[in-house]
């Protein structure tokens, strides 16, 4: 395949390459230049080619809905709904995701084998959480109202307390096929019985999770960590990426930078909880907490960006509607990033965070041919990326999975 006459934003942060051709062979980028030749040609006509976007934090098996809808939906129906979530994600220009709990090995293999259309999946299976923590579905009424139905084959329940329970649960997730381990190190906005600032797990427990992940082919740990104390415990324990990071200070940012850690801010999550509260069936408790943390979340993002912390784009899609992922880039620009920095956060930096940087994240010779084609320049207006109708072509490893050229 040859894509002729495009403006190339290669995801590295380099200047735009104008009026170039990109040649693809066996799903890999084989040549970038001018006046290239091939029999299978896509005419770019001066449109903009970018790497496929990477979302470092999604929940592909979930989409928040009112309780009545959850209770009236058969368990297996959720897998068919996930097929739609996967397609919407691809249509939005996202070709790789890291699932932060909910997707099991079956979903990943179904995508890999071409049974269903979806982005490349890195999965965590389920999150480790303490009794009464962010992943515990216990409510004040004493009724369990799980966001995620777990405990079925391939999806272990994540509740664990104490070093040895934590060690065993980490091993269960790895046995079930986890590419990365996920831990709830603090409370959260959607929790029924805790607060984002509440600390969960001890440093010793967190270190065990990191240790077990390292033993299994040097895998990483991602931590839902919103409160400052919980973030600092994650830093001490050797966690790879901080998810959300609502309450950060200068010390935390400096330590994250020194330890080469990543922040996945998910600015879209609390905003969407508020904007779509009725449609998503959000509790008043979650709405109130989202409003409470909103400005602190923005301030922490700004601080991390200014201090040079590596920021990988992630959204928390599933807490809100799938397919709206790239609105996150607009928020990043609104709160201090340049348009190019926002794009790099969703390409090169996100690929590094997921450990895919030798094969994905940039348009370079030898990399897999994941790309999107836009009809407008996102460096002039980053918001064009949030509109799937502006994304004319999406390809994964050279296979075109979306084409809406007129």
N, C-alpha and C positions, 0 to 999 in steps of 0.2 A: 504494500500500500504506500502511496505517496500523497502527502498533503501539500498542495501547492499554494504558494503566495499567501503566507499568513504572517501576522505580527506575533512574535514568540515572547511570551512571558514565561521563562523557564523554571521559575520557582526557587531559584538560588538567591534572588535579590539583585541580580545583575540587570543592566539596562535592557530595555526591549530590543529584540532583534527584528528589524523590519524587512518585509518582503522576502522571507526565506521559505525553504521547503524542508519538510521532515519526512524521512523515509523509514518505513517500518518493515522488519523481516522477522518472521516467526515470533510475533508478539513482542519484539524488542526494537528499540530505536536504533537503527543502524547507521544513519547519516543525517547530518543537519547542514544545509548549505543552500546554494542558489543554482538554478537551472539543472536540477536533478531530474532523472527520468525513470519511469516505471509504467507498466501497462495498466495498473489499477490506481486511478488517480481520483482524489477528492480535491475539488477546486475550492481553495480557502477564500478567494476573492477579497483579500485584505481583512479577514476577520482575525480574532485573537485566540491563539492556542495557549492553553495553560495545562499544567499537570492535573490529573484527577485530584480532587480535594480529599483530604483525610479528616475525619471527625474522630477525635481521640476519646470521646465519652458519649456513648449512646446506650439506649436500652431498646434493642430492636424487637424484643418480644412484648413490649408494653406500649400502651398509650392510655394515659389517664382518662377515666370516664366516670360518670356518676355511679354510685353504689348499686342502684337498681339494675343498671346495664351489666355490671360485673356479675351480680348474682343470678342473672337470667341468661348468662352466656355459658354454654357447655365448655368444659375444659379444653377439648381438642380444637374447638373453633378458634382459639387464640393462635394456633399455629397457622391457620389459613389467613387470619388477619395479618400475621407477621409477613406473609408473602407480599401483601400490599405495602406494608411499611418499608420492606426492603426495596421494592420497585420505586416508591416515592423518593427514597434516599438516593438511589442511582439517578433518577430523573433530575434531582436537584444538583447533580454534578459531583456527588460524593462517591468515590470508588473504593475507599477503604475505611473501615470503622473499627474502633476498639469498643467492644460491648462491655459495659460496666456492671452487669449482672442481668441474667434472664435468658440469654441465648445458650443453648446446650450444644453438645457436639453434633447432634443430628442436624440442626439448622445449618451449622457451618459446613458439614459435609454435603448437604443437599445443594448448597450454593456452589461449593467446589466442584461437584460432579455435574453441574448444569441442570439439575432437576428444577430449580427455581432461580429466578434472576435476583441478584443482590450484589452488594459491594463485598469486597474481600473482608473477611471477619477475623478479628483477633478476639478471643472470648475469655471471660473470667469465670464462667458458670454462675456462681452465686457469691455474694459478699459475706465475709466473716463479720459477725456483729455480736455484741454482748447482750445478755438478758436485759431487757428494758432499753436497748439501744436503738439506733436509727433504723436497723433492719428488723426489729422485733415488731410484729404486727398487733401486739396487745394494745387495747385502747382503755380509756378510763372506765368504760362500761364493763370491762372484763371480757369483752368479745374480741376474738381474733379477726381482723379485717385485712388479710394479706394483699399487698400490692401485687406480689408475685406468688403464684401457686408453686410451692416447692415440695421437696420430699418424695418426688416421683423418681423412677429410675433415670439416672443421668443428671439429676438436679438435687444434690444434697441440701438439706436445710443448713443455714449458715450460722446459727446461734452457738456460741462456745464461750466458756469462762475458765480462766486459769491456763497456765502455760501448756500443760499436757493436752487439754481439750483443744486448745488453739492449734497445737502441732498436728493433732489427728485430723482436725477439720481442714487445715491447709492441705494435708495429704489427700483427703477425700476429694477436694476440688481439683487437685492435680491429676488424680486417678480418673476423674470424670472428663478430663481433656482440657483443663484450663491452660491457656497460653500465658496468662498473667494472673496474679492473685489480686483480689480486691478486698480491702478492709475498710470498715466504717470506724475511723479513728475518733470521730466526734458525732454529736447529734446533728440533726438536720432540719430543714425548713418543713418538710412534709411528715416529720415524725409526730406521732400522736402524744408521746409521753416524755419527750426531751426537747432540747433547744440546740441550735447550731453551735453555741459556745460550750456545751457540755463535753467533757473529755471522756473518751471510752478507750478501754484497753490500757494496760501498763506498758512502759517501755520494754520490759522483758517479754511480754506477749507479742509486741510488734516485732521485736528482734527475731523471735522464733519464726514468724511468718516470712520475714526476709530470708532467714537461713534456709527454710524449707524450699522456698522458690529458687534460691541459688543452687541448692543441691540438684534440682531438676533442670539441667542444661542451662544454668545461669539465668533463670527467668526472673522477671521483675515484679514489683508490688506497686499497685496504685492505691492511694488512700483518699477516700472521702474524708476531707479534713477542713473544717470551716472555722472552728475556734482556735485562737492563738496557741494555747497550751498544747492542744492536740497536734497542731502543725509542728511545733517544736519537738514534741516527742517523736513524730514521724521522721524529722530531720535527724535526730539522734540515732534512731533505729536503722537508718539507711534506706528508707523508702525511696522509690524511684521518681514518682510523680505525685504532686499534691493536687487533688481535684477540688475545685471551687475556691478554697483559700479566701474565705470572706473576711476574716480578721487577721491581717498580716501587719507586722511592724518592721522597722528598718533592720533589726537584728535577724529576724526570720528570713528576710529577703537576702541579706548578705550571706547567711549560712547556706541558703539554697543555691546561691550563685557559686559559692566556694565548693560545694559538694556536687555541682553539675546536675542539679535536680531540675525537674520541669514543673511548671504551673499550668494546669488546665483550668482556666477560669470559669467557663460556662456562664457568661454574663446573661445569656438568654433565658436561663432557667427561672430565676425569681420574677423577672419581668413578665414571662409568659404565664406563670401561675396567676399573676394579678390580672393580666389582660384577658385571659380565657378561663377565669375561675369558674363561671357558671357552666360553660360548655364542658370543661374537664371534670366537673364535680368536686372541686377542691373544697376542703373544709375551711371554715372561718379561721381556725387556728393556723392553717398553712398560709392563708391570705395575710393574716396579721404579721406572721413571722417574715414573710417575703417583703412586706412593706418596711418592716423594722431593719432588715439587713441590706436593703437595696443600696443605699449610699455607701455603707461600709464596704460592700462588695466592689463597687466602682472605685473607691479610694484605694483599696488593696491592689486592684488591677493596675491602677496608675502608678502606685508605688513600685510594684514588681517590675513594670515596664521601664520606669525611670532608673531603677537600680540594676538593670541588665539581667534579670532572671530570664531564663529560657521559657518562652510561652508557646505552648502547643494548643492549637484550636480544638475545643471540645464544646459540646452544646448541652448535654443531658436530654437530647431528643428522646421522647417516650414519656417524660414528665410533661411534655407538650407535643404538638403534632410533628410527626416525621415529615421530612420533605421541606421543612423551613430552616434547615440547618445553617445555611450560609448567611442568614441574617446576623449570625454571630460576628461575622467580619465587619458588618456595618457598625455594630456596637463597639467593636475594638477600635475602629477608626474614630468613632464619636468620642471615645474616651482616651485618645492620645496617640494611637499608632498611626503611622502613615499607611496609605493603601498598599504599598509594596510590603511593608512589615506584616500587615494582616494576611496577605496572600502567602507569604513565607511561613507564617505560623501554621497555616493549613496545608502546607506542602513539605518543604524541606525540614522544618523543625518538628512537625508532627511525625514525619517518617522516622526521624532520629529518635523521638520519644518512644515509638512503637518498635524500634529496632529493625526497621525496614529500609534504612537510608542507603544501603548498598544496591538496592534494586528498585526503589520507589521514591516518589516525592519531588523529583525534578525531571525536566525534559533534557536528558543528556544521553549521548551515545552509550549503549550498553544497559540502560535502564529499561524496565518494563514499560510498554507503551500504554500507560493509563493517561488519558488526556480528555480535555473538554474543549469545545470550540464555541466561542461567544461572538455575538454580532456587535458588541460594543466594547469599548476599552474600560476595564474595571479600575484602571489607575486614574481615570478621569472621574469615575463615579462608581465607588465600590458597591453601591446598592444594586447594580445590575446583576450581581452574582446571586442575590436572594430570590430572583425571579426565574423559575425553571424554564419559562418561555423564552428567555434570552439565551439559554444554553442549548445550542442547536444540535450538537453531537456530544455523546459521552461514549468513551471506549475504555475497555478493560483488557489489558494485555493484547491490544490491537484488534479486539473484537468490538465492533460497534454495537452498543446495547441500547442506544437511543439516537434517533435521527429525525429531527423535525424541520429540516431545511424545506423551504417552500419550493 
